[in-house]
Amino acid sequence: MIHLYKKEIYAVFGNPIHHSKSPKIHNFFFKLYNFKKKYIKICASKNFFLDEITLFFKKGGKGANITLPFKEKIFSLCNNITKRATIAGSINTLKKCNDGKIIGDNTDGIGFLSDLLFHNIIKKNFNLLIIGAGGASRGIIYPLLKFGCNIFITNRTFKKAQILSKEFSKFGNIESVFYKNLRGINFDLIINSTSASISNELPLISYNIIKKKTICYDMFYMNKKTSFMSFCEFYGSKNVYNGIGMLIHQAAHSFFLWNKIFPDIKKTIKYLFK
Ligand code: NDP
């Protein structure tokens, strides 16, 4: 085996990847614990990403995060897949073990739930609306159902919402609803798990479902308010969040898989927002 990296190297693979804050978070975790390790971002090519990730591990890479659009396409690279990644059908974390085997895991779901608990914005029996039916939705549905929430899921391409609701119905209450049929349902928490905010767009849901008490969460994050956050605030929501907390929590769970230490979340938030 060739080991070209001088330090223990970790990386996030995605395309696009320039916006990723994962290197900042993980390098801070390493600093917190005095680890001589480094975390970088790699823009993987859409056709050859499996080869690129394989090469990364051959060169001595120890762990990786996988983001859009590769999360559902990485299974063939793994020797072992955790239960939560198998159920999600989506992998966001890879770990290379000492015997050379690669474990595939999904920390998005647990990271998302951890952030909701951190902000105290989730309760058992909450009615949740998930907008979007891509890899990120796949990751969060199982932990939310296990927590005891009722899920309504909608998507621009409705068929994909139907497939997810069918697939996850064995774990709890989940039903797919067309955009146009959302009016009249009372949602405690609306989750935008589409990638629309990346290009400053909005999923075409009706503003009528947003009330003063409705909690609105955009899984996307940027330095200013996302288009979805502004939309929800404009139509009355007083509780609007972006996905930075989810990012920190999912990173912490990945870090735990790699290092067996759960990093200090409060210190990380303080560092990121100083
Ligand atoms: P995918 O590419 O797998 O899925 C994209 C989803 O967005 C699909 O449901 C797609 O609908 C929908 N969509 C895209 N553009 C629009 C639009 N203009 N209007 C309506 N729907 C749209 O992406 P992921 O699921 O992996 O990621 C989704 C979002 O979640 C991204 O913004 C990503 O950054 C964020 N994320 C954040 C994390 C965090 O830690 N904060 C972790 C993981 C993801 P259709 O099926 O019709 O194409």
py3Dmol code that shows the C-alpha trace and the ligand (Angstrom):
import py3Dmol

protein = """\
ATOM      1  CA  MET A   1       0.000   0.000   0.000  1.00  0.00           C
ATOM      2  CA  ILE A   2       1.223   3.520  -0.830  1.00  0.00           C
ATOM      3  CA  HIS A   3       1.133   6.079   1.994  1.00  0.00           C
ATOM      4  CA  LEU A   4       1.733   9.498   0.500  1.00  0.00           C
ATOM      5  CA  TYR A   5       0.139  11.727   3.109  1.00  0.00           C
ATOM      6  CA  LYS A   6       2.512  12.952   5.814  1.00  0.00           C
ATOM      7  CA  LYS A   7      -0.309  13.529   8.334  1.00  0.00           C
ATOM      8  CA  GLU A   8      -3.435  11.507   9.012  1.00  0.00           C
ATOM      9  CA  ILE A   9      -5.733  12.914   6.359  1.00  0.00           C
ATOM     10  CA  TYR A  10      -9.521  13.184   6.277  1.00  0.00           C
ATOM     11  CA  ALA A  11     -11.581  14.784   3.508  1.00  0.00           C
ATOM     12  CA  VAL A  12     -15.041  15.750   2.352  1.00  0.00           C
ATOM     13  CA  PHE A  13     -15.890  14.771  -1.232  1.00  0.00           C
ATOM     14  CA  GLY A  14     -18.650  16.575  -3.123  1.00  0.00           C
ATOM     15  CA  ASN A  15     -19.410  18.561  -6.248  1.00  0.00           C
ATOM     16  CA  PRO A  16     -19.746  21.495  -5.775  1.00  0.00           C
ATOM     17  CA  ILE A  17     -17.741  21.660  -2.553  1.00  0.00           C
ATOM     18  CA  HIS A  18     -16.388  25.222  -2.306  1.00  0.00           C
ATOM     19  CA  HIS A  19     -19.136  26.238   0.174  1.00  0.00           C
ATOM     20  CA  SER A  20     -18.354  23.408   2.635  1.00  0.00           C
ATOM     21  CA  LYS A  21     -17.570  24.363   6.214  1.00  0.00           C
ATOM     22  CA  SER A  22     -16.622  20.786   7.150  1.00  0.00           C
ATOM     23  CA  PRO A  23     -12.811  21.422   6.986  1.00  0.00           C
ATOM     24  CA  LYS A  24     -13.162  24.374   9.372  1.00  0.00           C
ATOM     25  CA  ILE A  25     -15.211  22.285  11.835  1.00  0.00           C
ATOM     26  CA  HIS A  26     -13.066  19.135  11.726  1.00  0.00           C
ATOM     27  CA  ASN A  27      -9.752  20.994  11.871  1.00  0.00           C
ATOM     28  CA  PHE A  28     -11.122  22.777  14.950  1.00  0.00           C
ATOM     29  CA  PHE A  29     -12.036  19.387  16.489  1.00  0.00           C
ATOM     30  CA  PHE A  30      -8.462  18.202  15.820  1.00  0.00           C
ATOM     31  CA  LYS A  31      -7.093  21.357  17.457  1.00  0.00           C
ATOM     32  CA  LEU A  32      -9.338  20.860  20.502  1.00  0.00           C
ATOM     33  CA  TYR A  33      -7.747  17.462  21.156  1.00  0.00           C
ATOM     34  CA  ASN A  34      -4.200  18.278  19.973  1.00  0.00           C
ATOM     35  CA  PHE A  35      -4.401  15.767  17.132  1.00  0.00           C
ATOM     36  CA  LYS A  36      -1.790  16.098  14.375  1.00  0.00           C
ATOM     37  CA  LYS A  37      -4.388  15.361  11.711  1.00  0.00           C
ATOM     38  CA  LYS A  38      -5.748  17.351   8.798  1.00  0.00           C
ATOM     39  CA  TYR A  39      -9.127  17.606   7.035  1.00  0.00           C
ATOM     40  CA  ILE A  40      -9.388  18.885   3.454  1.00  0.00           C
ATOM     41  CA  LYS A  41     -12.114  19.318   0.819  1.00  0.00           C
ATOM     42  CA  ILE A  42     -11.984  17.561  -2.544  1.00  0.00           C
ATOM     43  CA  CYS A  43     -14.165  18.394  -5.522  1.00  0.00           C
ATOM     44  CA  ALA A  44     -14.802  14.943  -6.987  1.00  0.00           C
ATOM     45  CA  SER A  45     -15.569  14.464 -10.644  1.00  0.00           C
ATOM     46  CA  LYS A  46     -19.112  13.306 -11.306  1.00  0.00           C
ATOM     47  CA  ASN A  47     -18.001  10.315 -13.406  1.00  0.00           C
ATOM     48  CA  PHE A  48     -14.882   9.151 -11.563  1.00  0.00           C
ATOM     49  CA  PHE A  49     -15.616   9.882  -7.904  1.00  0.00           C
ATOM     50  CA  LEU A  50     -15.396   6.194  -6.881  1.00  0.00           C
ATOM     51  CA  ASP A  51     -11.866   5.986  -8.352  1.00  0.00           C
ATOM     52  CA  GLU A  52     -10.911   9.258  -6.695  1.00  0.00           C
ATOM     53  CA  ILE A  53     -12.102   8.142  -3.256  1.00  0.00           C
ATOM     54  CA  THR A  54     -10.411   4.746  -3.683  1.00  0.00           C
ATOM     55  CA  LEU A  55      -7.149   6.531  -4.515  1.00  0.00           C
ATOM     56  CA  PHE A  56      -7.562   8.801  -1.474  1.00  0.00           C
ATOM     57  CA  PHE A  57      -7.702   5.750   0.797  1.00  0.00           C
ATOM     58  CA  LYS A  58      -4.802   4.074  -1.029  1.00  0.00           C
ATOM     59  CA  LYS A  59      -2.715   7.183  -0.411  1.00  0.00           C
ATOM     60  CA  GLY A  60      -3.352   6.811   3.332  1.00  0.00           C
ATOM     61  CA  GLY A  61      -6.619   8.703   3.859  1.00  0.00           C
ATOM     62  CA  LYS A  62      -8.244   7.579   7.113  1.00  0.00           C
ATOM     63  CA  GLY A  63     -11.791   8.853   6.814  1.00  0.00           C
ATOM     64  CA  ALA A  64     -14.090  10.835   4.581  1.00  0.00           C
ATOM     65  CA  ASN A  65     -17.383  12.617   4.466  1.00  0.00           C
ATOM     66  CA  ILE A  66     -19.453  12.314   1.330  1.00  0.00           C
ATOM     67  CA  THR A  67     -21.841  15.000   0.266  1.00  0.00           C
ATOM     68  CA  LEU A  68     -24.065  15.984  -2.631  1.00  0.00           C
ATOM     69  CA  PRO A  69     -24.478  14.313  -5.131  1.00  0.00           C
ATOM     70  CA  PHE A  70     -22.630  11.100  -4.141  1.00  0.00           C
ATOM     71  CA  LYS A  71     -24.285   9.882  -0.920  1.00  0.00           C
ATOM     72  CA  GLU A  72     -26.422   7.237  -2.550  1.00  0.00           C
ATOM     73  CA  LYS A  73     -23.714   6.075  -4.958  1.00  0.00           C
ATOM     74  CA  ILE A  74     -20.939   5.047  -2.596  1.00  0.00           C
ATOM     75  CA  PHE A  75     -22.264   1.726  -1.263  1.00  0.00           C
ATOM     76  CA  SER A  76     -20.140  -0.439  -3.581  1.00  0.00           C
ATOM     77  CA  LEU A  77     -16.960   0.974  -2.009  1.00  0.00           C
ATOM     78  CA  CYS A  78     -17.841  -0.224   1.511  1.00  0.00           C
ATOM     79  CA  ASN A  79     -17.056  -3.595   3.113  1.00  0.00           C
ATOM     80  CA  ASN A  80     -19.402  -2.935   6.045  1.00  0.00           C
ATOM     81  CA  ILE A  81     -22.378  -0.631   6.246  1.00  0.00           C
ATOM     82  CA  THR A  82     -23.951   0.469   9.542  1.00  0.00           C
ATOM     83  CA  LYS A  83     -27.629  -0.182  10.244  1.00  0.00           C
ATOM     84  CA  ARG A  84     -28.527   3.516  10.124  1.00  0.00           C
ATOM     85  CA  ALA A  85     -26.823   3.949   6.733  1.00  0.00           C
ATOM     86  CA  THR A  86     -28.491   0.809   5.393  1.00  0.00           C
ATOM     87  CA  ILE A  87     -31.915   2.032   6.499  1.00  0.00           C
ATOM     88  CA  ALA A  88     -31.230   5.521   5.144  1.00  0.00           C
ATOM     89  CA  GLY A  89     -29.948   4.153   1.832  1.00  0.00           C
ATOM     90  CA  SER A  90     -27.403   6.971   1.986  1.00  0.00           C
ATOM     91  CA  ILE A  91     -23.808   7.220   3.260  1.00  0.00           C
ATOM     92  CA  ASN A  92     -22.140  10.425   4.436  1.00  0.00           C
ATOM     93  CA  THR A  93     -19.187   9.003   6.416  1.00  0.00           C
ATOM     94  CA  LEU A  94     -16.468   6.509   5.497  1.00  0.00           C
ATOM     95  CA  LYS A  95     -13.896   5.066   7.869  1.00  0.00           C
ATOM     96  CA  LYS A  96     -10.857   3.087   6.846  1.00  0.00           C
ATOM     97  CA  CYS A  97     -10.150   0.446   9.511  1.00  0.00           C
ATOM     98  CA  ASN A  98      -6.709  -0.939  10.413  1.00  0.00           C
ATOM     99  CA  ASP A  99      -7.420  -4.123   8.439  1.00  0.00           C
ATOM    100  CA  GLY A 100      -8.042  -1.996   5.325  1.00  0.00           C
ATOM    101  CA  LYS A 101     -11.803  -2.498   5.334  1.00  0.00           C
ATOM    102  CA  ILE A 102     -14.061   0.481   4.749  1.00  0.00           C
ATOM    103  CA  ILE A 103     -17.120   1.172   6.913  1.00  0.00           C
ATOM    104  CA  GLY A 104     -19.968   3.271   5.493  1.00  0.00           C
ATOM    105  CA  ASP A 105     -22.116   5.197   7.972  1.00  0.00           C
ATOM    106  CA  ASN A 106     -24.761   7.903   7.973  1.00  0.00           C
ATOM    107  CA  THR A 107     -24.527  10.627  10.629  1.00  0.00           C
ATOM    108  CA  ASP A 108     -26.940  13.076   8.956  1.00  0.00           C
ATOM    109  CA  GLY A 109     -30.013  11.692  10.705  1.00  0.00           C
ATOM    110  CA  ILE A 110     -28.558  11.546  14.194  1.00  0.00           C
ATOM    111  CA  GLY A 111     -26.866  14.915  13.585  1.00  0.00           C
ATOM    112  CA  PHE A 112     -30.155  16.504  12.574  1.00  0.00           C
ATOM    113  CA  LEU A 113     -32.059  15.072  15.542  1.00  0.00           C
ATOM    114  CA  SER A 114     -29.233  16.112  17.902  1.00  0.00           C
ATOM    115  CA  ASP A 115     -29.505  19.691  16.605  1.00  0.00           C
ATOM    116  CA  LEU A 116     -33.291  19.780  17.033  1.00  0.00           C
ATOM    117  CA  LEU A 117     -32.834  18.530  20.615  1.00  0.00           C
ATOM    118  CA  PHE A 118     -30.035  21.032  21.201  1.00  0.00           C
ATOM    119  CA  HIS A 119     -32.404  23.879  20.221  1.00  0.00           C
ATOM    120  CA  ASN A 120     -35.287  22.231  22.066  1.00  0.00           C
ATOM    121  CA  ILE A 121     -37.508  22.406  18.972  1.00  0.00           C
ATOM    122  CA  ILE A 122     -38.701  18.806  18.710  1.00  0.00           C
ATOM    123  CA  LYS A 123     -41.304  16.885  20.687  1.00  0.00           C
ATOM    124  CA  LYS A 124     -42.807  13.437  20.429  1.00  0.00           C
ATOM    125  CA  ASN A 125     -45.971  13.432  18.288  1.00  0.00           C
ATOM    126  CA  PHE A 126     -44.961  16.595  16.414  1.00  0.00           C
ATOM    127  CA  ASN A 127     -46.379  16.864  12.891  1.00  0.00           C
ATOM    128  CA  LEU A 128     -43.403  17.364  10.604  1.00  0.00           C
ATOM    129  CA  LEU A 129     -43.362  18.375   6.978  1.00  0.00           C
ATOM    130  CA  ILE A 130     -40.281  17.333   5.033  1.00  0.00           C
ATOM    131  CA  ILE A 131     -39.962  19.099   1.685  1.00  0.00           C
ATOM    132  CA  GLY A 132     -37.577  17.186  -0.566  1.00  0.00           C
ATOM    133  CA  ALA A 133     -36.882  13.522  -1.181  1.00  0.00           C
ATOM    134  CA  GLY A 134     -33.157  13.357  -1.907  1.00  0.00           C
ATOM    135  CA  GLY A 135     -30.250  11.904   0.071  1.00  0.00           C
ATOM    136  CA  ALA A 136     -30.635  14.296   3.002  1.00  0.00           C
ATOM    137  CA  SER A 137     -34.313  13.363   3.483  1.00  0.00           C
ATOM    138  CA  ARG A 138     -33.414   9.693   3.392  1.00  0.00           C
ATOM    139  CA  GLY A 139     -30.969  10.275   6.252  1.00  0.00           C
ATOM    140  CA  ILE A 140     -33.363  12.052   8.615  1.00  0.00           C
ATOM    141  CA  ILE A 141     -36.626  10.104   8.244  1.00  0.00           C
ATOM    142  CA  TYR A 142     -35.768   7.023  10.328  1.00  0.00           C
ATOM    143  CA  PRO A 143     -34.487   8.844  13.465  1.00  0.00           C
ATOM    144  CA  LEU A 144     -37.463  11.230  13.358  1.00  0.00           C
ATOM    145  CA  LEU A 145     -39.955   8.371  13.113  1.00  0.00           C
ATOM    146  CA  LYS A 146     -38.157   6.490  15.901  1.00  0.00           C
ATOM    147  CA  PHE A 147     -38.371   9.638  18.022  1.00  0.00           C
ATOM    148  CA  GLY A 148     -42.151   9.453  17.662  1.00  0.00           C
ATOM    149  CA  CYS A 149     -42.955  12.183  15.145  1.00  0.00           C
ATOM    150  CA  ASN A 150     -45.570  12.013  12.373  1.00  0.00           C
ATOM    151  CA  ILE A 151     -44.059  12.809   9.001  1.00  0.00           C
ATOM    152  CA  PHE A 152     -45.641  14.312   5.915  1.00  0.00           C
ATOM    153  CA  ILE A 153     -43.313  14.335   2.938  1.00  0.00           C
ATOM    154  CA  THR A 154     -43.623  16.250  -0.297  1.00  0.00           C
ATOM    155  CA  ASN A 155     -41.352  16.769  -3.272  1.00  0.00           C
ATOM    156  CA  ARG A 156     -41.251  18.572  -6.614  1.00  0.00           C
ATOM    157  CA  THR A 157     -40.964  15.144  -8.267  1.00  0.00           C
ATOM    158  CA  PHE A 158     -43.805  13.599  -6.289  1.00  0.00           C
ATOM    159  CA  LYS A 159     -42.992   9.992  -7.178  1.00  0.00           C
ATOM    160  CA  LYS A 160     -39.796  10.217  -5.090  1.00  0.00           C
ATOM    161  CA  ALA A 161     -41.786  11.321  -2.009  1.00  0.00           C
ATOM    162  CA  GLN A 162     -44.151   8.391  -2.556  1.00  0.00           C
ATOM    163  CA  ILE A 163     -41.241   5.955  -2.771  1.00  0.00           C
ATOM    164  CA  LEU A 164     -39.754   7.246   0.505  1.00  0.00           C
ATOM    165  CA  SER A 165     -43.053   7.168   2.377  1.00  0.00           C
ATOM    166  CA  LYS A 166     -43.640   3.600   1.240  1.00  0.00           C
ATOM    167  CA  GLU A 167     -40.113   2.524   2.132  1.00  0.00           C
ATOM    168  CA  PHE A 168     -40.173   4.026   5.641  1.00  0.00           C
ATOM    169  CA  SER A 169     -43.807   3.312   6.596  1.00  0.00           C
ATOM    170  CA  LYS A 170     -42.717   0.190   8.502  1.00  0.00           C
ATOM    171  CA  PHE A 171     -40.951   2.451  11.015  1.00  0.00           C
ATOM    172  CA  GLY A 172     -43.815   4.848  11.873  1.00  0.00           C
ATOM    173  CA  ASN A 173     -46.384   7.358  10.587  1.00  0.00           C
ATOM    174  CA  ILE A 174     -45.329   8.779   7.254  1.00  0.00           C
ATOM    175  CA  GLU A 175     -47.402   9.853   4.291  1.00  0.00           C
ATOM    176  CA  SER A 176     -46.662  11.604   1.022  1.00  0.00           C
ATOM    177  CA  VAL A 177     -48.670  14.713   0.132  1.00  0.00           C
ATOM    178  CA  PHE A 178     -48.701  16.791  -3.066  1.00  0.00           C
ATOM    179  CA  TYR A 179     -47.544  20.419  -2.702  1.00  0.00           C
ATOM    180  CA  LYS A 180     -51.077  21.561  -3.490  1.00  0.00           C
ATOM    181  CA  ASN A 181     -52.650  19.408  -0.752  1.00  0.00           C
ATOM    182  CA  LEU A 182     -50.537  20.716   2.128  1.00  0.00           C
ATOM    183  CA  ARG A 183     -53.003  23.475   3.014  1.00  0.00           C
ATOM    184  CA  GLY A 184     -55.194  22.496   5.948  1.00  0.00           C
ATOM    185  CA  ILE A 185     -52.579  20.331   7.655  1.00  0.00           C
ATOM    186  CA  ASN A 186     -51.173  21.727  10.889  1.00  0.00           C
ATOM    187  CA  PHE A 187     -47.371  21.441  10.922  1.00  0.00           C
ATOM    188  CA  ASP A 188     -45.296  22.001  14.066  1.00  0.00           C
ATOM    189  CA  LEU A 189     -42.023  21.886  12.159  1.00  0.00           C
ATOM    190  CA  ILE A 190     -41.362  22.405   8.438  1.00  0.00           C
ATOM    191  CA  ILE A 191     -38.025  21.115   7.157  1.00  0.00           C
ATOM    192  CA  ASN A 192     -36.664  22.273   3.827  1.00  0.00           C
ATOM    193  CA  SER A 193     -34.492  19.397   2.751  1.00  0.00           C
ATOM    194  CA  THR A 194     -34.388  20.479  -0.893  1.00  0.00           C
ATOM    195  CA  SER A 195     -31.276  21.992  -2.400  1.00  0.00           C
ATOM    196  CA  ALA A 196     -33.323  24.964  -3.727  1.00  0.00           C
ATOM    197  CA  SER A 197     -31.656  27.479  -1.383  1.00  0.00           C
ATOM    198  CA  ILE A 198     -28.266  26.775  -2.980  1.00  0.00           C
ATOM    199  CA  SER A 199     -29.468  28.682  -6.040  1.00  0.00           C
ATOM    200  CA  ASN A 200     -31.621  31.117  -4.061  1.00  0.00           C
ATOM    201  CA  GLU A 201     -34.826  29.380  -5.117  1.00  0.00           C
ATOM    202  CA  LEU A 202     -37.852  28.179  -3.159  1.00  0.00           C
ATOM    203  CA  PRO A 203     -39.876  24.978  -3.218  1.00  0.00           C
ATOM    204  CA  LEU A 204     -43.316  26.071  -4.445  1.00  0.00           C
ATOM    205  CA  ILE A 205     -45.256  25.374  -1.236  1.00  0.00           C
ATOM    206  CA  SER A 206     -48.114  27.611  -0.168  1.00  0.00           C
ATOM    207  CA  TYR A 207     -47.332  30.296   2.429  1.00  0.00           C
ATOM    208  CA  ASN A 208     -50.633  29.399   4.151  1.00  0.00           C
ATOM    209  CA  ILE A 209     -49.026  26.498   5.987  1.00  0.00           C
ATOM    210  CA  ILE A 210     -46.680  28.858   7.853  1.00  0.00           C
ATOM    211  CA  LYS A 211     -47.986  30.187  11.174  1.00  0.00           C
ATOM    212  CA  LYS A 212     -46.394  32.296  13.894  1.00  0.00           C
ATOM    213  CA  LYS A 213     -45.652  29.177  15.958  1.00  0.00           C
ATOM    214  CA  THR A 214     -44.447  27.040  13.059  1.00  0.00           C
ATOM    215  CA  ILE A 215     -40.781  26.130  13.411  1.00  0.00           C
ATOM    216  CA  CYS A 216     -39.021  26.331  10.039  1.00  0.00           C
ATOM    217  CA  TYR A 217     -35.675  24.673   9.392  1.00  0.00           C
ATOM    218  CA  ASP A 218     -33.641  24.949   6.199  1.00  0.00           C
ATOM    219  CA  MET A 219     -31.040  22.191   6.051  1.00  0.00           C
ATOM    220  CA  PHE A 220     -28.943  24.381   3.780  1.00  0.00           C
ATOM    221  CA  TYR A 221     -26.681  26.938   5.464  1.00  0.00           C
ATOM    222  CA  MET A 222     -24.907  30.095   4.410  1.00  0.00           C
ATOM    223  CA  ASN A 223     -23.618  33.193   6.181  1.00  0.00           C
ATOM    224  CA  LYS A 224     -26.816  35.160   5.610  1.00  0.00           C
ATOM    225  CA  LYS A 225     -30.444  34.030   5.732  1.00  0.00           C
ATOM    226  CA  THR A 226     -31.378  31.491   3.076  1.00  0.00           C
ATOM    227  CA  SER A 227     -34.241  32.186   0.656  1.00  0.00           C
ATOM    228  CA  PHE A 228     -36.383  29.665   2.560  1.00  0.00           C
ATOM    229  CA  MET A 229     -35.671  31.298   5.942  1.00  0.00           C
ATOM    230  CA  SER A 230     -36.610  34.736   4.569  1.00  0.00           C
ATOM    231  CA  PHE A 231     -39.791  33.304   3.032  1.00  0.00           C
ATOM    232  CA  CYS A 232     -40.872  31.691   6.331  1.00  0.00           C
ATOM    233  CA  GLU A 233     -40.103  34.812   8.355  1.00  0.00           C
ATOM    234  CA  PHE A 234     -41.938  36.986   5.865  1.00  0.00           C
ATOM    235  CA  TYR A 235     -45.060  34.843   6.274  1.00  0.00           C
ATOM    236  CA  GLY A 236     -44.949  34.983  10.058  1.00  0.00           C
ATOM    237  CA  SER A 237     -42.724  32.264  11.525  1.00  0.00           C
ATOM    238  CA  LYS A 238     -40.863  33.419  14.614  1.00  0.00           C
ATOM    239  CA  ASN A 239     -38.686  30.293  14.798  1.00  0.00           C
ATOM    240  CA  VAL A 240     -36.381  29.922  11.827  1.00  0.00           C
ATOM    241  CA  TYR A 241     -33.148  27.930  11.685  1.00  0.00           C
ATOM    242  CA  ASN A 242     -30.528  27.002   9.119  1.00  0.00           C
ATOM    243  CA  GLY A 243     -28.524  23.779   8.825  1.00  0.00           C
ATOM    244  CA  ILE A 244     -25.278  24.884  10.468  1.00  0.00           C
ATOM    245  CA  GLY A 245     -26.187  23.169  13.746  1.00  0.00           C
ATOM    246  CA  MET A 246     -26.980  19.971  11.876  1.00  0.00           C
ATOM    247  CA  LEU A 247     -23.646  20.233  10.111  1.00  0.00           C
ATOM    248  CA  ILE A 248     -21.770  20.589  13.401  1.00  0.00           C
ATOM    249  CA  HIS A 249     -23.669  17.699  14.998  1.00  0.00           C
ATOM    250  CA  GLN A 250     -23.270  15.336  12.038  1.00  0.00           C
ATOM    251  CA  ALA A 251     -19.571  16.248  11.948  1.00  0.00           C
ATOM    252  CA  ALA A 252     -19.300  15.458  15.664  1.00  0.00           C
ATOM    253  CA  HIS A 253     -20.853  12.019  15.099  1.00  0.00           C
ATOM    254  CA  SER A 254     -18.420  11.351  12.191  1.00  0.00           C
ATOM    255  CA  PHE A 255     -15.529  12.481  14.386  1.00  0.00           C
ATOM    256  CA  PHE A 256     -16.729  10.060  17.058  1.00  0.00           C
ATOM    257  CA  LEU A 257     -16.701   7.186  14.546  1.00  0.00           C
ATOM    258  CA  TRP A 258     -13.119   8.026  13.567  1.00  0.00           C
ATOM    259  CA  ASN A 259     -11.624   8.958  16.967  1.00  0.00           C
ATOM    260  CA  LYS A 260     -13.935   7.526  19.652  1.00  0.00           C
ATOM    261  CA  ILE A 261     -14.256  10.996  21.194  1.00  0.00           C
ATOM    262  CA  PHE A 262     -17.393  13.149  21.028  1.00  0.00           C
ATOM    263  CA  PRO A 263     -16.229  16.735  20.490  1.00  0.00           C
ATOM    264  CA  ASP A 264     -17.396  19.737  22.472  1.00  0.00           C
ATOM    265  CA  ILE A 265     -20.326  21.247  20.518  1.00  0.00           C
ATOM    266  CA  LYS A 266     -20.625  24.502  22.476  1.00  0.00           C
ATOM    267  CA  LYS A 267     -16.939  25.337  21.994  1.00  0.00           C
ATOM    268  CA  THR A 268     -17.284  24.596  18.268  1.00  0.00           C
ATOM    269  CA  ILE A 269     -20.288  26.899  17.886  1.00  0.00           C
ATOM    270  CA  LYS A 270     -18.425  29.634  19.776  1.00  0.00           C
ATOM    271  CA  TYR A 271     -15.406  29.207  17.487  1.00  0.00           C
ATOM    272  CA  LEU A 272     -17.460  29.245  14.260  1.00  0.00           C
ATOM    273  CA  PHE A 273     -19.396  32.364  15.195  1.00  0.00           C
ATOM    274  CA  LYS A 274     -16.695  34.417  16.882  1.00  0.00           C
TER     275      LYS A 274
END
"""
ligand_1 = """\
48
NDP
P -30.213 15.772 -3.431
O -29.602 16.279 -4.683
O -30.116 14.351 -3.091
O -31.797 16.132 -3.448
C -32.214 17.426 -3.800
C -33.684 17.594 -3.456
O -34.007 18.981 -3.652
C -34.647 16.805 -4.338
O -35.755 16.438 -3.564
C -35.028 17.838 -5.405
O -36.291 17.628 -5.979
C -35.099 19.088 -4.564
N -34.940 20.343 -5.291
C -33.809 20.818 -5.873
N -34.036 22.038 -6.408
C -35.331 22.323 -6.161
C -36.164 23.438 -6.455
N -35.700 24.510 -7.108
N -37.456 23.430 -6.031
C -37.921 22.347 -5.363
N -37.193 21.255 -5.048
C -35.910 21.258 -5.445
O -29.613 16.691 -2.267
P -29.484 16.337 -0.710
O -30.752 15.691 -0.296
O -28.216 15.626 -0.439
O -29.329 17.786 -0.038
C -30.454 18.619 0.102
C -30.086 19.874 0.895
O -29.741 19.529 2.231
C -28.894 20.636 0.317
O -29.170 22.017 0.412
C -27.750 20.265 1.235
O -26.767 21.280 1.300
C -28.498 20.145 2.567
N -27.792 19.291 3.546
C -27.366 19.852 4.693
C -26.708 19.105 5.638
C -26.253 19.755 6.888
O -25.487 19.148 7.640
N -26.712 20.961 7.191
C -26.446 17.673 5.440
C -26.996 17.164 4.199
C -27.617 17.959 3.275
P -36.464 16.671 -7.281
O -36.480 15.271 -6.746
O -37.749 17.109 -7.865
O -35.284 16.942 -8.167
"""
view = py3Dmol.view(width=600, height=400)
view.addModel(protein, "pdb")
view.setStyle({"model": 0}, {"cartoon": {"style": "trace"}})
view.addModel(ligand_1, "xyz")
view.setStyle({"model": 1}, {"stick": {}})
view.zoomTo()
view.show()
